Amino acid sequence: MQYFQINTPQISYHAHNQVSRTAELRDRLEQGKSIALVTDAGMPGIADPGYEMVTAAIEAKIKVVPIPGVTAALTALTISGLPTDRFTFEGFLPVKGKERIARLKNLQQESKTLIFYEAPHRIITTLTDLGAILGTDRKIVLARELTKMHEEFWRGTIDEAIALYTDRRQPKGEYTLVVAGKSVTEVLVLSEAELKAELKQLLEQGMTRSQASRQLAQLTSLSRRQIYQLALEI
């Protein structure tokens, strides 16, 4: 705005003041004023405040006009070389360990391309967690500082990414991670008899019914509960 000598007054709107600001801005809109919600990077409302303001305007029957802008998620996806026909945007993973692991476990069987945002100081932790739960051989693209001067892309496997960033000191910039979904060829299709045979073998190896059911659920399209019911019949 300084470059184009635009002197329109600006007011802050972020996660720490969005509740009070939303009410204030809604009042201005109801007075007939026009407001533009802008960001210094990315598009408002995508992993950035905006949803609350849009909702408040809709509820007040105030017209909302979208002006498409750059989003790191789609920018990274389109040049990732991974399937773009079906994808899921996960944003930032939970910071806490248990919540983070639970979220990733829910994505273990997801065949759509996965998109995450991550801060530089958590990049190695996230890569490690992705490898532990999704598998280190998954293809991944690390996109850094998209549409900015120091834009950078790296492609490889999660295992290779872990090795790269273990040796790289203090990563900088905001990251977008694009991860390949689970290949449909990785999902086993077994008959009921074959499942029971697999379960019996795992139980004979010392696994509990719960452990065996969980392991087979990760390899098939069935839920752990469905497989556990079969285990009870053995």
Contacts in CASP RR format, 6 or more apart in sequence:
PFRMAT RR
TARGET T0000
AUTHOR 0000-0000-0000
METHOD contacts of the structure
MODEL  1
MQYFQINTPQISYHAHNQVSRTAELRDRLEQGKSIALVTDAGMPGIADPG
YEMVTAAIEAKIKVVPIPGVTAALTALTISGLPTDRFTFEGFLPVKGKER
IARLKNLQQESKTLIFYEAPHRIITTLTDLGAILGTDRKIVLARELTKMH
EEFWRGTIDEAIALYTDRRQPKGEYTLVVAGKSVTEVLVLSEAELKAELK
QLLEQGMTRSQASRQLAQLTSLSRRQIYQLALEI
1 7 0 8 1.000
1 8 0 8 1.000
1 10 0 8 1.000
11 21 0 8 1.000
11 25 0 8 1.000
12 21 0 8 1.000
13 21 0 8 1.000
13 25 0 8 1.000
13 37 0 8 1.000
13 49 0 8 1.000
13 50 0 8 1.000
13 53 0 8 1.000
14 49 0 8 1.000
15 49 0 8 1.000
18 49 0 8 1.000
18 50 0 8 1.000
18 52 0 8 1.000
18 53 0 8 1.000
19 52 0 8 1.000
21 53 0 8 1.000
22 52 0 8 1.000
22 53 0 8 1.000
22 56 0 8 1.000
23 56 0 8 1.000
25 35 0 8 1.000
25 53 0 8 1.000
25 56 0 8 1.000
26 53 0 8 1.000
26 56 0 8 1.000
26 57 0 8 1.000
26 60 0 8 1.000
26 62 0 8 1.000
28 35 0 8 1.000
29 35 0 8 1.000
29 57 0 8 1.000
29 60 0 8 1.000
29 62 0 8 1.000
30 60 0 8 1.000
30 62 0 8 1.000
37 44 0 8 1.000
37 50 0 8 1.000
37 53 0 8 1.000
38 44 0 8 1.000
39 48 0 8 1.000
41 72 0 8 1.000
41 147 0 8 1.000
41 148 0 8 1.000
41 174 0 8 1.000
42 48 0 8 1.000
42 69 0 8 1.000
42 70 0 8 1.000
42 71 0 8 1.000
42 72 0 8 1.000
43 68 0 8 1.000
43 69 0 8 1.000
43 70 0 8 1.000
43 71 0 8 1.000
44 50 0 8 1.000
45 51 0 8 1.000
45 54 0 8 1.000
46 71 0 8 1.000
46 73 0 8 1.000
47 73 0 8 1.000
47 91 0 8 1.000
47 92 0 8 1.000
47 117 0 8 1.000
54 64 0 8 1.000
57 63 0 8 1.000
57 64 0 8 1.000
58 64 0 8 1.000
70 146 0 8 1.000
70 147 0 8 1.000
72 117 0 8 1.000
72 143 0 8 1.000
72 146 0 8 1.000
72 147 0 8 1.000
72 174 0 8 1.000
72 176 0 8 1.000
73 89 0 8 1.000
73 91 0 8 1.000
73 115 0 8 1.000
73 117 0 8 1.000
73 176 0 8 1.000
75 143 0 8 1.000
75 146 0 8 1.000
75 147 0 8 1.000
75 176 0 8 1.000
76 115 0 8 1.000
76 141 0 8 1.000
76 143 0 8 1.000
76 146 0 8 1.000
76 153 0 8 1.000
76 176 0 8 1.000
76 178 0 8 1.000
77 84 0 8 1.000
77 87 0 8 1.000
77 113 0 8 1.000
77 115 0 8 1.000
77 178 0 8 1.000
78 84 0 8 1.000
79 141 0 8 1.000
79 143 0 8 1.000
79 153 0 8 1.000
80 113 0 8 1.000
80 141 0 8 1.000
80 143 0 8 1.000
80 155 0 8 1.000
80 178 0 8 1.000
81 141 0 8 1.000
81 155 0 8 1.000
82 113 0 8 1.000
82 139 0 8 1.000
82 141 0 8 1.000
82 178 0 8 1.000
82 179 0 8 1.000
82 180 0 8 1.000
82 181 0 8 1.000
83 112 0 8 1.000
83 113 0 8 1.000
83 180 0 8 1.000
84 113 0 8 1.000
86 111 0 8 1.000
86 112 0 8 1.000
86 113 0 8 1.000
87 112 0 8 1.000
87 113 0 8 1.000
87 114 0 8 1.000
87 115 0 8 1.000
88 107 0 8 1.000
88 110 0 8 1.000
88 112 0 8 1.000
88 113 0 8 1.000
88 114 0 8 1.000
88 115 0 8 1.000
89 115 0 8 1.000
90 103 0 8 1.000
90 107 0 8 1.000
90 114 0 8 1.000
90 115 0 8 1.000
90 116 0 8 1.000
91 115 0 8 1.000
91 116 0 8 1.000
91 117 0 8 1.000
92 116 0 8 1.000
92 117 0 8 1.000
92 118 0 8 1.000
92 119 0 8 1.000
93 100 0 8 1.000
93 103 0 8 1.000
93 104 0 8 1.000
93 116 0 8 1.000
93 118 0 8 1.000
93 126 0 8 1.000
93 129 0 8 1.000
94 100 0 8 1.000
94 103 0 8 1.000
95 122 0 8 1.000
100 129 0 8 1.000
101 129 0 8 1.000
101 133 0 8 1.000
104 129 0 8 1.000
104 130 0 8 1.000
104 133 0 8 1.000
104 134 0 8 1.000
105 133 0 8 1.000
107 114 0 8 1.000
107 133 0 8 1.000
107 134 0 8 1.000
108 133 0 8 1.000
108 134 0 8 1.000
108 182 0 8 1.000
108 218 0 8 1.000
109 182 0 8 1.000
109 187 0 8 1.000
109 218 0 8 1.000
109 221 0 8 1.000
110 181 0 8 1.000
110 182 0 8 1.000
111 181 0 8 1.000
111 182 0 8 1.000
111 183 0 8 1.000
111 184 0 8 1.000
112 181 0 8 1.000
113 178 0 8 1.000
113 179 0 8 1.000
113 180 0 8 1.000
113 181 0 8 1.000
114 177 0 8 1.000
114 178 0 8 1.000
114 179 0 8 1.000
114 180 0 8 1.000
114 181 0 8 1.000
115 176 0 8 1.000
115 177 0 8 1.000
115 178 0 8 1.000
115 179 0 8 1.000
116 126 0 8 1.000
116 176 0 8 1.000
116 177 0 8 1.000
116 179 0 8 1.000
117 174 0 8 1.000
117 175 0 8 1.000
117 176 0 8 1.000
117 177 0 8 1.000
118 126 0 8 1.000
118 174 0 8 1.000
118 175 0 8 1.000
118 176 0 8 1.000
118 177 0 8 1.000
119 174 0 8 1.000
119 175 0 8 1.000
120 170 0 8 1.000
120 171 0 8 1.000
120 172 0 8 1.000
120 173 0 8 1.000
120 174 0 8 1.000
120 175 0 8 1.000
121 171 0 8 1.000
123 142 0 8 1.000
123 165 0 8 1.000
123 171 0 8 1.000
123 175 0 8 1.000
124 162 0 8 1.000
124 165 0 8 1.000
124 166 0 8 1.000
124 171 0 8 1.000
126 177 0 8 1.000
127 140 0 8 1.000
127 158 0 8 1.000
127 161 0 8 1.000
127 162 0 8 1.000
127 165 0 8 1.000
128 162 0 8 1.000
130 138 0 8 1.000
130 140 0 8 1.000
130 158 0 8 1.000
130 177 0 8 1.000
130 179 0 8 1.000
131 138 0 8 1.000
131 158 0 8 1.000
131 159 0 8 1.000
131 162 0 8 1.000
134 158 0 8 1.000
134 179 0 8 1.000
134 181 0 8 1.000
134 182 0 8 1.000
135 158 0 8 1.000
136 157 0 8 1.000
136 158 0 8 1.000
136 159 0 8 1.000
136 162 0 8 1.000
137 157 0 8 1.000
137 158 0 8 1.000
137 159 0 8 1.000
138 157 0 8 1.000
138 158 0 8 1.000
138 179 0 8 1.000
138 180 0 8 1.000
138 181 0 8 1.000
139 155 0 8 1.000
139 156 0 8 1.000
139 157 0 8 1.000
139 179 0 8 1.000
139 180 0 8 1.000
140 155 0 8 1.000
140 156 0 8 1.000
140 157 0 8 1.000
140 158 0 8 1.000
140 161 0 8 1.000
140 177 0 8 1.000
140 178 0 8 1.000
140 179 0 8 1.000
140 180 0 8 1.000
141 153 0 8 1.000
141 154 0 8 1.000
141 155 0 8 1.000
141 156 0 8 1.000
141 177 0 8 1.000
141 178 0 8 1.000
141 179 0 8 1.000
142 153 0 8 1.000
142 154 0 8 1.000
142 155 0 8 1.000
142 161 0 8 1.000
142 175 0 8 1.000
142 176 0 8 1.000
142 177 0 8 1.000
143 151 0 8 1.000
143 152 0 8 1.000
143 153 0 8 1.000
143 175 0 8 1.000
143 176 0 8 1.000
143 177 0 8 1.000
143 178 0 8 1.000
144 150 0 8 1.000
144 151 0 8 1.000
144 152 0 8 1.000
144 153 0 8 1.000
144 154 0 8 1.000
144 171 0 8 1.000
144 172 0 8 1.000
144 173 0 8 1.000
144 174 0 8 1.000
144 175 0 8 1.000
144 176 0 8 1.000
145 151 0 8 1.000
145 152 0 8 1.000
145 173 0 8 1.000
145 174 0 8 1.000
146 176 0 8 1.000
150 173 0 8 1.000
154 161 0 8 1.000
154 164 0 8 1.000
158 179 0 8 1.000
165 171 0 8 1.000
186 219 0 8 1.000
187 219 0 8 1.000
187 220 0 8 1.000
187 221 0 8 1.000
188 219 0 8 1.000
188 220 0 8 1.000
189 220 0 8 1.000
189 221 0 8 1.000
190 198 0 8 1.000
190 220 0 8 1.000
192 230 0 8 1.000
195 216 0 8 1.000
195 220 0 8 1.000
195 222 0 8 1.000
195 227 0 8 1.000
195 230 0 8 1.000
196 230 0 8 1.000
196 233 0 8 1.000
196 234 0 8 1.000
198 216 0 8 1.000
199 209 0 8 1.000
199 212 0 8 1.000
199 213 0 8 1.000
199 216 0 8 1.000
199 227 0 8 1.000
199 230 0 8 1.000
199 231 0 8 1.000
199 234 0 8 1.000
200 234 0 8 1.000
202 211 0 8 1.000
202 212 0 8 1.000
202 215 0 8 1.000
202 216 0 8 1.000
203 209 0 8 1.000
203 212 0 8 1.000
203 231 0 8 1.000
203 234 0 8 1.000
207 215 0 8 1.000
209 228 0 8 1.000
209 231 0 8 1.000
209 232 0 8 1.000
210 224 0 8 1.000
210 228 0 8 1.000
212 227 0 8 1.000
212 231 0 8 1.000
213 224 0 8 1.000
213 225 0 8 1.000
213 227 0 8 1.000
213 228 0 8 1.000
213 231 0 8 1.000
214 224 0 8 1.000
216 222 0 8 1.000
216 227 0 8 1.000
217 223 0 8 1.000
217 224 0 8 1.000
217 226 0 8 1.000
217 227 0 8 1.000
220 227 0 8 1.000
END
